[in-house]
């Protein structure tokens, strides 16, 4: 089930809200758990059991860790067992066919692929449960003794499928006791509505342009760059829109989820870009992999190794394909170069040059990200630079530039914090008490009209 579907907006969500707010407070976690399992069942009925197995795994190991905290060797074994099971499940479902395919390519074998479908959201809920057990082991969180409460944390439908990656320490107090105020519900609805608008009105439109590029009868350098811009905007509005909807839904139910995006396209370095893009994933790798490896408080050689490990894992986390590995490697190399010498040079350059540097590299990176394997990377990146005698432009490219030009400008403006700054100046004025609800209502009407008339458009990050 999609947040951006008529079934969810006018069926599942209103019913869940009614049951939740009518239920006694002691029952509300149960209502959320039941709703979350039903939500997942709509998308992956055969994998509800996997979601519960993942929950039971970390619930049990964390209790054993807390019970035997005075026995370091035993608790370390429990932690390792938990991580091995988590990564084993993730590896089997997500990377088995990638490994088999790579072996077949290298050795010329014909080992059949498993064809096992990827469970929706497995990368997200696996990282959530692993971080919980690690935090219990480190003494940063007490083990949750109520299995239903812990299952609610793992299965919570607002962020179950595509993040943000919520840690147990973020919501531990709210799982036990939380308040849903009228103001919180209003803020949550606004956050949800604007995220919904990002997805349906902006991301989907950019997706149509990307589809037109793939289906085009003739290609050109202009069309490749148009595609690079369109896909970069599509994935930003798609993923940040989902995060906004998740954060808004969490707020409605009394949870404060961490922000996941902070206008990454205004960055002046690749380092800054990754402080603003998918922030919960970046902080997860920092706290649970990078720092334990030694972070930057070690020799230069070990620091470079740590960065290489992080970005190899970041690429693989996003997908079981060599283009994702290359995508992660590209950012790893860029960050190394910035840290070693380029960062100081960038500081001396005009802001417009630094912005252009980031946008240029980010556009290329997302072309790699969306390519079909390594051969697709070579073809698509080559197309950006006219490989194979590609013409500079064609009539087809100009047609789509004219057709989507206004919408591209709207998307570019929406990707900047201009609207946020304008809103902050007037948010406390009396006129906003009328305009804001009216704007949210108008947005919902526009989204509904688009959904009724549109086609199925799942979130891009569902495949991760």
C-alpha angles and dihedrals in degrees: 000000000000127000085223096060134099090234092058098039098046103023119024099032099047091046092048092048092049093050092043097052094040092052122089112259092251089060099046097091087053091052091050092047093050091046091048094051090048090049091053091043090060090059104030112012094168093053100053086094090054090053090052092045090053089051094047091047096059094035092058098041092049091053090052091048091053093044094053098034091132090061106069097184092052095046090048089053090051091050093049091047091052093049093046092053092046094048091041091058092044092046095048097050099036109029109026096090091042089055093045092048092050092050090049091051094047100041101028092239126146103221106163118243118242094230090210109163117238113251110239113255096003093136091053102045092041091057091046095053093043092052089052094055092044091051091050089050091050091049093244094118134028116239112261109239098191110081093200092053092049092047088052089056093050098041100038100144100215092069102015100101107039110001154200088226100244118198122215090241089059093061106017094111093043092052088061099039131358139159125226106203127186089244091051092049091049092049090046093051091050092049091048094047094051091047089050090051091051091054102040103033102032112019094043091049091052087048089057089055090050090051090050089053092052091047095044119127092215132031133206140172090259092053092050091053091044087054091048091054093043095050093045089053092043095054092044096051092038096052099033088045091055090047091051091050091048092049091047093050090047090053091051090055093045101262127127108214120189120257115255105193134037108184096288095185092071090064121126096202138026088246090058091044091060091048087059102036122077089342097182092057092048093050090046093056091043095053101036104033115010099048094041088054089055101271110216094323094095140064118313091249092054091044091054089048090051092052091047091052093048095051094043088054092044091054093047092046089061096052149338098249136095093243089064090049089051090047091054092044091052092056091043091055092045092052091048091051092048093049094046101047118320094075093067091049092049091055089062095051126089115269093244091058092049091049091049091050091054096044092048093053095040092053091052091046093055091049086057090045093056097039123116100247127303094311088055090050091055092047097045099041089044089053091058089062100038099259115181094025094294112180119249092240142347133205088255092056091048090049093056092043089056093042095050100026097104093044091049090054090048090051093047091052091046090054089061126075093243094108092046092052092049091049093050090056095056105024094105096047120110093240090062091062085069102029097049097057089042091052092049091048092048090049091052091049091051092047092048092050090050093048094049091051097036139076135248110294114174121195113270094229092059087086092061 
